[in-house]
Structures are given as C-alpha cells and as structure tokens.
C-alpha cells in the first residue's frame, strides 16, 4: 500500500487543487520565474486570446445599440431638466 490516507494529490494535480505543468493540463508557467518582459508578453498574449472570444456586433446591431443609447440619454436629459426646472420654480415660489 503506497497510498496515504487523506491525500488528494494525484499526478495530474499538485495537491492545492491546481493542475501541475506536466504537459497534460495546458501551459501553466510559474510567474515568479518570468522576468518583467516575459510577464508583459504573457499579459499581451492573454489580452489577444480574450479579444478573440469577443462576439463583435454587426453594423446593423451597432447602429441599433447606438440609437437606443442616444434616445435614452436624451430622455434622461429631459427628465433631469424638467425636475431641475420644477424645483427651481418651487424654490422661487417658496422663498420669493
């Protein structure tokens, strides 16, 4: 019996719940071993990988979204203007 009781470490896992870098579980590198330029390059590669996952809107959708935002902003400007105008008239009426 070479197995110890209560140990959850397997060859694929390092005992902390993370996969080790044994070639099976992806490319995990120890960041402490990378220099500043290596960390910067890794950061840029991760940004590019995330941007590839983005679903970019089509032209038609972009126009619709832009129109909705502009209409919403105009409505909110009108609402704030109306409330501000009403409060200013009420203030002048009360304090003369």
N, C-alpha and C positions, 0 to 999 in steps of 0.2 A: 504494500500500500504506500504509494508515494504522494498521495493526495492529502493535503492538510485540511482539517475541519474548519469551515467558516471562510475559507479563502475563495474569493470570486474572480481572482485573476486568471485569465486564460492567455494562451499565446497571442490571441488577437487583441486583448485588452491589457492595459498596464496596471489594473487594479484600482484606478481612480475613475473609472467609467469612460475613459477616453481611449480611442484606438491608438495603438502604437504604430510607429512608422516601420512596418515590416514588409512593405511593398504590396500588401493586400488592401489596406484601408485608405488609399488615397495618398496625396502628397502632404504630409504634415511635417513641418520643419520647426525646429526649436528656434524661436525668435531671438533668444539670447546669443545664439551663435552667429546670427547675421549682423553685419555692420550697418551703419546708418544708410548707406546707399542700397544695400540689399533689402532692408526693411522698406525703403521708399519704393524700390522696384516692385516688391511684393504688394505693397499698398496699391500701386498703379495697376498691376495685373488684376487685383481683386475688384477695383473700380470698373475696369473694362468688362470683366466677367459679369458683374451685376448689371451693367448697362445693356449687355446682350440679352438679358432676361426681360427687359422692359418691353411692354407692348405699346408701341407708339401709335397715336391716333392718326386716322386718315385725314385728308384735307377737309372733307365734309364734316367729320366729327369735330375737328378743331374749330371750324367756323361756328358750329352749333354751341360748343362749350364757351367760346369767346362771347358769342351773342348773349348767352344766358348770364355770364358774369357781368357784362356791361349793363344789361337790363336790371339785374339785381343791385348793382352799385347805384344806378340812377334812382331806383325805388328807395333805397336806403338813404340817399342824399335828400330826396324829397321828404321822407319821413322825419329825419333829423331836422331839416329846415322848418317843417311845419310845427314840430314840437318846440323848437327854439323860438320861433315867431310867436307861438301861443304863450309861452312862458314870459317872453319879453312884454307882450301886451298886458298880460295879467299882472306883472310886476309894476308896470307904469300905472295901471288902474288902481292897484292897492296903495302904492307909495307916492303916486301922483307926479 
